[in-house]
């Protein structure tokens, strides 16, 4: 599989980053609207459903980013040259 040039990889990343940021912003707005309690039950359910969808999309984007970091940190033999650990990863793996 041929590697993409740095320019083309960066061009693909920018739209994904913008989409991720837009999704996070929308998710924050949904949470704020739900926290105020000024919506009907039906509206709240719709906002909750949209929020779950956005949260899943964001999680997938973050997983792809983590995989990309892992690939960048791997040496030519496929061995990891630096661990990609976060304090949260130790407590959320259960």
KEKE-3310 file (N, C-alpha, C; in steps of 0.2 Angstrom, whole numbers, plus 5000, padded with zeros to 4 digits):
npx = (5004:5004:5011:5003:5006:5013:5006:4994:4989:4988:4978:4967:4965:4962:4948:4942:4945:4939:4925:4925:4927:4915:4906:4908:4905:4892:4887:4890:4881:4869:4869:4869:4856:4849:4852:4846:4833:4822:4815:4803:4798:4798:4806:4818:4821:4824:4835:4844:4845:4852:4863:4869:4872:4882:4892:4896:4902:4912:4920:4924:4932:4942:4948:4953:4962:4971:4976:4983:4993:4999:5004:5013:5022:5028:5042:5051:5051:5039:5038:5033:5040:5038:5027:5009:5001:4988:4983:4969:4967:4971:4961:4949:4949:4943)
npy = (4994:5011:5025:5040:5057:5070:5082:5078:5070:5079:5088:5079:5077:5090:5093:5082:5086:5098:5094:5085:5095:5103:5093:5091:5104:5105:5094:5099:5110:5103:5096:5107:5112:5101:5101:5113:5110:5115:5110:5100:5083:5075:5082:5082:5069:5067:5076:5069:5057:5062:5067:5055:5049:5059:5058:5045:5046:5055:5048:5037:5045:5049:5037:5033:5043:5040:5028:5032:5040:5029:5022:5032:5032:5020:5009:5004:4990:4987:4988:4997:5013:5022:5023:5025:5031:5036:5044:5041:5029:5019:5017:5015:5004:4993)
npz = (5000:4995:5002:5007:5002:5013:5011:5005:5015:5026:5020:5020:5034:5039:5035:5043:5056:5057:5056:5067:5077:5075:5078:5092:5097:5094:5102:5114:5115:5114:5127:5135:5132:5137:5150:5155:5155:5149:5138:5130:5134:5122:5114:5122:5121:5107:5106:5115:5108:5096:5102:5107:5095:5090:5100:5098:5085:5087:5096:5088:5079:5088:5091:5078:5077:5088:5083:5072:5078:5085:5074:5068:5078:5078:5074:5060:5061:5066:5080:5095:5098:5107:5121:5120:5132:5142:5157:5159:5152:5160:5169:5162:5155:5160)
capx = (5000:5008:5010:5001:5011:5011:5001:4987:4987:4986:4972:4962:4964:4959:4941:4940:4946:4933:4919:4925:4926:4908:4902:4909:4902:4885:4886:4890:4875:4864:4870:4867:4849:4846:4853:4842:4826:4817:4813:4798:4801:4799:4812:4824:4823:4827:4842:4848:4847:4857:4869:4872:4875:4888:4897:4899:4906:4918:4924:4927:4937:4947:4951:4957:4968:4975:4979:4987:4998:5003:5008:5018:5027:5031:5048:5050:5049:5032:5038:5032:5045:5035:5020:5004:4997:4985:4980:4962:4967:4972:4955:4943:4950:4939)
capy = (5000:5017:5030:5047:5062:5074:5087:5075:5068:5085:5090:5075:5078:5096:5092:5078:5090:5103:5090:5083:5101:5105:5088:5093:5110:5103:5090:5104:5114:5098:5095:5113:5112:5096:5103:5118:5107:5119:5106:5094:5076:5072:5086:5080:5062:5069:5079:5064:5053:5066:5067:5048:5048:5063:5055:5039:5048:5058:5042:5034:5049:5049:5030:5034:5048:5036:5023:5036:5041:5023:5021:5036:5031:5013:5009:5000:4983:4987:4989:5003:5016:5026:5021:5030:5029:5042:5042:5038:5023:5014:5016:5014:4997:4987)
capz = (5000:4995:5007:5005:5003:5018:5009:5004:5022:5029:5017:5022:5041:5041:5035:5048:5062:5057:5057:5074:5081:5074:5082:5099:5098:5094:5107:5120:5114:5116:5134:5139:5132:5141:5157:5157:5157:5145:5132:5131:5134:5116:5112:5125:5118:5101:5108:5118:5103:5092:5107:5107:5088:5090:5104:5095:5080:5090:5099:5082:5076:5092:5090:5072:5079:5092:5079:5068:5082:5086:5067:5068:5083:5077:5070:5054:5063:5069:5087:5097:5101:5113:5123:5120:5137:5146:5164:5159:5149:5165:5173:5158:5151:5164)
cpx = (5004:5006:5007:5006:5008:5006:4994:4984:4984:4979:4966:4960:4961:4951:4938:4940:4940:4927:4919:4924:4918:4904:4902:4905:4894:4883:4886:4883:4869:4864:4867:4859:4846:4846:4848:4835:4821:4814:4807:4802:4802:4806:4819:4826:4827:4834:4846:4850:4853:4864:4873:4876:4882:4893:4900:4904:4912:4922:4927:4933:4943:4951:4955:4963:4973:4979:4984:4994:5002:5007:5014:5024:5030:5037:5046:5049:5042:5032:5037:5038:5044:5028:5015:4999:4994:4983:4973:4962:4968:4966:4949:4944:4946:4932)
cpy = (5006:5022:5037:5052:5066:5079:5084:5073:5073:5088:5086:5076:5084:5096:5088:5082:5095:5099:5088:5089:5103:5100:5090:5099:5109:5099:5094:5108:5109:5097:5101:5114:5107:5098:5109:5116:5111:5116:5101:5088:5073:5076:5083:5073:5063:5071:5074:5059:5056:5066:5061:5047:5052:5060:5049:5041:5051:5053:5039:5038:5049:5042:5030:5038:5044:5031:5026:5037:5035:5021:5025:5035:5024:5013:5004:4992:4982:4987:4996:5006:5020:5024:5027:5029:5036:5040:5039:5031:5017:5012:5014:5007:4992:4986)
cpz = (5000:5000:5004:5006:5009:5017:5008:5011:5026:5027:5019:5030:5043:5041:5041:5055:5062:5059:5065:5079:5081:5078:5089:5101:5098:5100:5114:5120:5116:5124:5138:5138:5136:5148:5159:5159:5153:5139:5135:5131:5127:5113:5115:5123:5112:5102:5111:5112:5098:5096:5107:5100:5088:5094:5101:5089:5082:5093:5093:5079:5081:5092:5084:5073:5083:5088:5074:5072:5083:5079:5067:5073:5083:5073:5064:5055:5066:5077:5089:5100:5106:5115:5122:5126:5140:5153:5164:5156:5154:5169:5169:5154:5155:5161)
residu = (UNK:UNK:UNK:UNK:UNK:UNK:UNK:UNK:UNK:UNK:UNK:UNK:UNK:UNK:UNK:UNK:UNK:UNK:UNK:UNK:UNK:UNK:UNK:UNK:UNK:UNK:UNK:UNK:UNK:UNK:UNK:UNK:UNK:UNK:UNK:UNK:UNK:UNK:UNK:UNK:UNK:UNK:UNK:UNK:UNK:UNK:UNK:UNK:UNK:UNK:UNK:UNK:UNK:UNK:UNK:UNK:UNK:UNK:UNK:UNK:UNK:UNK:UNK:UNK:UNK:UNK:UNK:UNK:UNK:UNK:UNK:UNK:UNK:UNK:UNK:UNK:UNK:UNK:UNK:UNK:UNK:UNK:UNK:UNK:UNK:UNK:UNK:UNK:UNK:UNK:UNK:UNK:UNK:UNK)
# end
